[in-house]
Amino acid sequence: MTTTLDPTETTHPTATASSTGSPSASSATLPSSTASVAAARERSAEIEARLATDPSGFRVLTGDRPTGALHLGHYLGTLANRVRLQDDGVEVVLVVADYQVITDRDDPGDLRGTVREVVLDYLAAGIDPARTTIFAHSAVPALNQLLLPFLSLVTTAEIERNPTVKTEAAAAAARHGRPMSGLLFTYPVHQAADILFCHGNLVPGGQDQLPHVEITRTVARRFNQRYAAAQPYFPEPDVLLAPAPTVLGTDGRKMSKSAGNALELRDDEDATARFVRRHRTDSERHVTYEPERRPEVANLLTLGAFAAGMTPEALADEVGAAGAVRLKQVVTEALVEHLRPLRARRRALAAGDGPDPLDVLREGNARANAVADRTLADVRGLMGTAY
């Protein structure tokens, strides 16, 4: 198996990045969480243009919390885009963030089994472990040790302002009647360690990622100013905003397994038909793509258009006056056909025809450990704590 995550290339990544025109420590300031999303999308368009001409200067870090098998929202929102980036020649590193499962729950369940299911979904969707590194949080000690010096670079007030921290604090109180855990409070800085351990300079995701990556940029900038002023060590990453909008579930809310409104990638054709059938529409017979005015109809059009390889507007024109019943038929057919090869690959992998998901993870863990050990050694050297 060829490795793409080369630990010998992580010593001065900003020099490599800037020489290839990719994001570096000198790149434009990332829009803050209160800045215009339009500005962030403009920045993402610039990055897409660079990706088209020279993908080799980018290292993507992204991943998932293994709270269950992946669903259609994951696939449209992130997973299909990761496969695209990989196939375009971008170096992709995927973290299965098992430590993040215990941030807000007492019982993580069958975590090993869930991690295996997530890796199966990755492989079935087209992630190639020969080109993309897949690793588990808990298996890379040096990555997690970076959290300690990184915490010294931010204030508690800066962490408290993070939208996810604020939201989860309220959710923890509502669910358990108690304050959130210290691990959840430090989540934004832990995510900075995820990104920076491998010198990632690009994080694909939705606009909710902007505040997290802003903290990562702050950590990188302050570390460089304090310990590596002569030659910046860490890059300041950018967000590549997801091309797909938020995918809604059957009840009109954001698709989520915990909400019971999702279609898992491993589900069968009958489950797909039931999933589409349960979707809300509205009383207007003529189908149009108007996301603001008709969000449920627009969501079905988005799902069908993605699967059929066309625009939502074109699909709306095709269905037209045939109404919601016909729309659901078209969307069901498109999803079934689009997901058929993915599901076939997943069944084969689950039956043992191909690499074992946990073997893939072990190989990725070894690659990630080599890089993290080198990064931690460099950080110790720069901080004067190498004894």
Buried (B, 14 or more C-beta within 10 A) or exposed (E): EEBBBEBEBBBBBBBBBBEBEBBBBEBEEBBEBEEEEEEBBEBBEBBEEBBEEEBEBBBBBBBBBBBBBBBBBBBBBBBBBBBBBBEEEBBBBBBBBBBBBBBBEEEBEEBEEBBBBBBBBBBBBBBBBEBBBBBBBBBBEBBBBBBEBBBEBBEEEBBEBBBBBEEBBEEBEEEEEEEBBEBBBBBBBBBBBBBBBBBBBBBBBBBEBBBBBBBBBBBBBBBBEEBBEEEBBBBBBBBBBBBBBBBBBBBEEBBBBEEEBBBBBBBEBEEBBBBBEEBBBEEEEEBBBBEEEBBBBBBBBBBBBBBBEBBBEEBBEBBEEBBBEBBBBBBBBBBBEBBEEBBEBBBEBBEEEBBEBEEBBBBBBBBBBBBBBBBBEBBBEBBEEEE
